[in-house]
């Protein structure tokens, strides 16, 4: 539950393995690549609310822990659920975190400082996230109750939710917003249904 493997998928070969060093009884619940085109960093989230940022994971060298911080202190490790989820916004250098709690936090990664907290406005946990990569203003979260919630990050946190889509009947496994400024969203749930949304 703390091991990370890097694979060369073209040939099906594992290039490296290393430990994330998260405590016993916790598990990795999210992986994200930061700065993919330059010097990539691997961001690892665990269900105790801790984010760890690794470098040298793709170079064949020894992976080095760059920094770590508790992004979601309200998570209880070891419980079934989504754990800690992370959505990286390359354009503005911000990181959005959510999961098995009632808040979504936005972080300035360079300063390791929380710059906003959005209430999810649901008793259900956040199970997936996607965002507008160009402007960073639209955040979309899938929830365990089957709802999909849309937030406008430019307005006050208490009034930031602009829509709730409720056509799924169960846990939303993934949401993905089309890149390039188009307003097309794809979502899928544990019931096996996939839905396409036009948000324009």
Secondary structure as GFF3:
##gff-version 3
##sequence-region A 1 200
A	DSSP	beta_strand	3	8	.	.	.	ID=ss1
A	DSSP	beta_strand	13	19	.	.	.	ID=ss2
A	DSSP	beta_strand	28	34	.	.	.	ID=ss3
A	DSSP	beta_strand	41	46	.	.	.	ID=ss4
A	DSSP	beta_strand	50	55	.	.	.	ID=ss5
A	DSSP	beta_strand	64	70	.	.	.	ID=ss6
A	DSSP	beta_strand	84	89	.	.	.	ID=ss7
A	DSSP	beta_strand	94	99	.	.	.	ID=ss8
A	DSSP	beta_strand	103	108	.	.	.	ID=ss9
A	DSSP	beta_strand	113	119	.	.	.	ID=ss10
A	DSSP	beta_strand	126	131	.	.	.	ID=ss11
A	DSSP	beta_strand	138	143	.	.	.	ID=ss12
A	DSSP	beta_strand	148	152	.	.	.	ID=ss13
A	DSSP	three_ten_helix	157	159	.	.	.	ID=ss14
A	DSSP	beta_strand	161	165	.	.	.	ID=ss15
A	DSSP	beta_strand	172	177	.	.	.	ID=ss16
A	DSSP	beta_strand	184	189	.	.	.	ID=ss17
A	DSSP	beta_strand	194	198	.	.	.	ID=ss18
###
